[in-house]
Amino acid sequence: MTEEITFEDFLKVDIRVGTIIEVNDFPKARKPAYQLKIDFGDLGIKKSSAQITDLYTKEELLNRQVTSIVNFKPRQIANFMSECLVLGVYNHEGHVVLLQASREIKNGEQIS
């Protein structure tokens, strides 16, 4: 377990649901990754680099809803600016499994 935080600390993390609207290969990334464009409704479209190529094809990801942290500072990854962090969990083989709602949610809705 990591360091204990307060509820106020948790409230600083803005986690939202969005739909992947574009997926591209990211050959300049150090580890295999995709470049994603995600529609967060009223928040607009944000880009993310995601190392999820082991379990997901581009076709499987297109139009899939994902959960993401949207209030991180943008991060330069090779020649790409990543604006949000798509959330997932490592499985027993070390591959990222995406976290998502069990039912469709309006893009941009906040996780609470």
LINUR-V119863 format. One record per helix or strand. SS is the DSSP state (2 for helix, 1 for strand). FROM is the first residue (numbers start at 1). LEN is the number of residues. Records with the same first field share a line. If there is no record, write none. Layout:
SS->FROM-LEN, FROM-LEN
This chain:
2->7-5, 41-3, 58-4
1->15-11, 34-6, 45-6, 65-5, 75-3, 80-3, 85-2, 88-3, 96-3, 110-1
